[in-house]
Amino acid sequence: MGHPILPNLSLIEQTGYNPLLRGPAKLGIITSPLKENIVKQLRINDEQCAINRYVWRNLPKGLNTQLMERILYYRGRAAFFYNEDADLFMFLPYALIGGLDVYGRYQKITPVQMGGGQLPTDGNFKEEKPWISGLELMIQYDMILPEDLTLEHLKKSAVIINDYTPQYSQVIIPRYALQGPLLDCMAECIPFMQTALLKNTGISGMRVQSEDEESNVGAAAAQMHNAALNHQPWQAVVGSVEFQELTGGASGKAEEYLLAMQGIDNFRLGLYGIENNGIFDKKAHMLEAEQAINGGPTKLVLQDGLEQRQHAADIINSIWGLGIYPEINMAMEEALSGMMFEDEEEGAEDNGEYMD
């Protein structure tokens, strides 16, 4: 009679086999080429929406709106300072080298180079090397009066510009990291829609003879997810009937997936303070007050980002006298207003109403 033993699961997993799933250890979501390409398209669109919300005026040589807003999109915050060696004003990410004040704000920083390496998915940049070794800048959080201004202020000052109001800590999660999961969710809507159109009855499983023939069939949820993303209406499952439904038999209409995608996109725009039709985009005409409530406090969100930039610009101007200032991109506002007006006009015509 044999003695009971406790197998070393870690050694088994090192062979590439997962004893719990009875299959390969790396059984997860199968990549979908269509979804991956849609994510790329959405990322470009998301960046364009973010960096074109505001316009910077009177920027010095070497800086422009697109560059500054792009840095804020990927880093969340950055430092504006004057580089004496290059005789240029610069706007770069930074690393903390000094302590914190009573409000928990950084005191001294050193600029780091923008770009290089792969972007972290959580926006947490670690162990970045200083751009210029030994370069220390003192952060200014308030405007400096002309009588208090010194040469040291001109050469060693830095002003932090935040994309939005910081939360409890001084670390800001960049927009690209915040929006990433939302874009991923949006990108799944079109593959799901294609699968629904391909197989109106949903994802079905084909009967196999035994568990040995259940090749690489792991968790049912992951299997269904993979099938829907990759347009695979037939999946291998163990059962005694000819066909088994993995999703309950019913599948949504194409219109439902597109409406879901549109609702998520409206939510995404609302996070930037851009006016939209709200998460629940009604098919019928909406009154202006109803649309405002559904869309959420978008103007407050847009105003928050503007005030962060305006406050930083006031400090910059008090030190270097550049006269820079940010403002909301009116071209974006006019374009969105035109789109909203067209939607209201179409809704009025559908209801038998006439616009003046």
N, C-alpha and C positions, 0 to 999 in steps of 0.2 A: 504494500500500500504506500503510495507516494505521500510525501510531506507537503503541506501547503506552502506556497511561496508568494512573495510580493514582487511582481515584475517591476523592473526599472523603466517607468514610462518615458523618462527623458531620453534614454538610450534608444528606445523604440521610435520616438519622434524624430531623432537625428537621422534615421534612415529614410525620412520623408513620408512616414505612415502615421496617421492619427488613429489610435485605437478607439477613441470615443466616437469618431465619425465613420469608422471603418472605411477609410479612404485616404487620399493624399492629405498631408498636413496643411498645405496651402490651398484649401478649398474655400473660395470666397467669391466675390462678385466678378464675373467675367467681364472684361472690358468690352465696351460697345463703341466701335469706330464712329458711328453716327452721333452718339451722345458726346463723345470726346470732342468732336469737331463743333458741335453746337455749343459746348462749354467755352471753347476758344472764341467763338463768335460773340457769345454773351459777355465774356470778360472784356473784349474790346469795346463793346457797346457800353458796358458799365463804367469803364474808365473814361470814355468820352462824356458820359453824363456827369461824372464826378468833376472832371477837370474844367468843364465849361459852365459850371454854375456861377463862377465869379470871374471878374476881370480886374487885373491890377494895372494901375495907371502910374506913369512917371517912374517906372523902374529904371535903375541904373544899367550901364553897359554890362552885358553878360547874363542878364536875367530877363525872363519874360513870363507871362501868365502860364503858359503851358508847362514850362519847366517847374515853376514853383508849385503849381497844383498837382503835377505828376508826382513830385517828391512827397507831398502831403498824402496823396492817395496810397503810396506804397510804404510810407513810414509813419504816418499819423501826425508827426510833428517834426520840426527841423529848426535850425538856428540861422538867423540872419546876422552877418558880421562883416567887418572890413578886413581884408587881407593886405597888409602893408607891403609885403614882398611883391605880390602880383599887382598891387594898386587896383584892386577890384573888390566890389562887394559880392559876397557869396551867400548861398543858401544851401546848407548841407545838414544831413543827420549828425548826431553827436553821441558821445558816450560820457557818462557821469564820472568825474574825477574828484569832485568836492563833496562836502556834506550837504545836509538839508537844513532849511530854516524852520522856524516854529510852525509854518504852514505845510511843511513836508515838501517844499519846492527845492529843486536843484539850485546849487550856488555856483559851482564851477563845472565847465564842460570842456571837452576837446572834440573838434569836428572829426568825422569819419567819412570815408569815401562812399559816394552813392554807387550802388550796383556792385557787381562781382558776387559770384556764388549763387546758389539757388535760394529762392524766397522760401522762408519757413511758412508752413500752412497756418500756424497760429499767430504769425506776425511778431514772434519773439526773437529778435536778433541778439545773438550772444557772441561774446568774445570778439568784438570788432576791433581792429587795429586803428590807432589814431592816424589821421591823414598826415599830420606833421608832428613828429615826435617833440614833446615839450611845449606844444602850443596850448595854453590855458586861457580860457575866456570866462569873464564874469558875467553872469546873466543879469539883465536889468528887467525888473518887473514893473517899474513905474517911470513916468516921464521925468526927465532931468531938466531942471530950470537952467536958463542960460548962465546965470551967475554961479551955478554949481558945476558947470561943465568943465572938464579938464582934458588934457591931452591923453591921459590914461583911459578915459572913457571912449575916446575916438578909436584907440588902437586895440583895446582889450575888452570891449563890450560885445555882448551877444544878446539878441532878442529872440525869444522862442515864439514861433507861430504854431498854434494848434489847429487841427482840422475841425475839432469840435470840443466842447467843454469837457475837461478831464473828469473821470470818475473819482473814486476815493484815493487811488494812488496817482502818481505822476506818469504812469505808463499808459499810453494810448494805443488801442488796438487799431491798426491801419484798416482803411476801408476795404482793401483788396481781401484781407483775411475775414472781415465781418461779412462781406457779400458772397464769399466763396460757396458756403453751403447752400445759400439761396439760389445761386446760379446753377449749382449742381441739381437742385430740385427742379428748376425750370427746364433744364436740358433733358430731363427724363420724360417730360410730357409728350414730346413729339415721338420718341421711340415707342412709348406706351400706346399712343394714338395709332401708330402704324400697325402695331401688333393687334389692336382691337379691330382695325379694318381688315387685317389679314384673316383673323379668326374671330368672327362675331360671337362665337359661343365660349370664348375665353381660352385659357391655356389648359390643354388636356394631357393626361399621362397615359402612356402605352403600357399594357401589362407585360411583365417579364415572368419567367418561370421560377426563379429562386433569387435569394439574396446575393448569391455569387454573381449573378448577371447584373446586379445593380451597380454598374460601374460609375464610381465617383459621384454617387447621388448622396449628398450630405443633408444639411438642414433644409427642410421643405420651404421655408421662407426665402432662403438664399437661392434655392433652385428656381422658385417661381419668379424671383426678381431678375435673375439672369435670363430666364426664358423671355420675359416681357421686354427686356432691354435689347435683346439680340434677335427678336422676331423668330423665336423657336416655339411653335404651338404644340409640339409633341415632346414630352419628357418621360424618362423611364422611372416607373414607380413599382413597388411590390404590391400586388393585389390579386384578387381572384376574379375580378370582373374584366370585361374587355377594355373599357375606358374609365378613367377616373379624372374628375375635374379637380384642379388645384385651386381654382378661384371661385367655386360655387356656381359656375356655368354662365353667369351673366357678365357681359362686358359693356363698358361705357361707350357712348356714341362719340364720334370724332369731335363734335362740337363741345362736349363736356371737357375733354382734355384741353382744348384750345381756350375755353373760358377759365379753366383752372390756371393755365399758364399766364393768361392775361391778368388774373387776379393776383398771382404771385408777383408779376412784373409791376403792377400798380403798388403793391406793398414795397417793392424794391425802390421805386421812385419816391415813395413817401419817406423812406429812410434818408433820402437826400434833400427832402423839403421841396421836391418838385411836384407840382399839382398833377393830380390824376383822378380817375373815376372811382378810386377806392378798391378795397379787397373784393367786395361783392359788387361786381359790375352788372347792374340790372340790364335786362334786354329792353325794357321799356324806358320811356323818357323819364328823367329824374329832374325834380325841381332843383333850383340853385342851392337852396338851404339844405335839402336832403343830400345833394352831392357833396357839399362842404363838410357835413358831418361824416359821411361815408369815407371821404378822402383823408380825414384826420387833420391834425394841426400842422400842416405842411409848412406854412409860412413861419411858424415858430422855429422849426428845424432849420430852415434856410437862414433865418435871422441869427440863430445861434452861431452858425459858421461865420457869418458876416461880422458879428461882433468880436469874435476871436481874432479875426484878421484886422479889423479896424483898430482894436486896442494895441496890437503889436505894431501897426503902422504908426500910431501916435507916438509910441516910445521911440521907434526908429527915427522919426522926423525930429524928435526933440534932441537926439544925439547928433545925427549927421545932417539934418536939414535937407533931406532929399525931396520932401513933398509927395511921397508915394501915398496912394490910397486904393483900397479895393472897393468894388461895387458889384451888385448883382448883375449878371449878364442879361441885359434887357432883350437881346435877340432871342435868348431862350424863353424868357417870359412871354414875348409877343408870339413866338411860334406855338407855345403851349396854349395861350389864350385863344389863338385862332383855331386850334384843334378842338378845344372845349366848345367854342361857339358853333362850329360845324356840327358837333354831336348834338347840341341843344336844338339846332335848326332842323336836323333830320328827325329828332324825336318829336318836335312840334308838328312837322308835316305828317308823321305817322299817326298822330292823334287827331288829325283834322284841324290843327291850329295853324295860324298864319303869323309870321314874323313881320314887324314893321320895317 
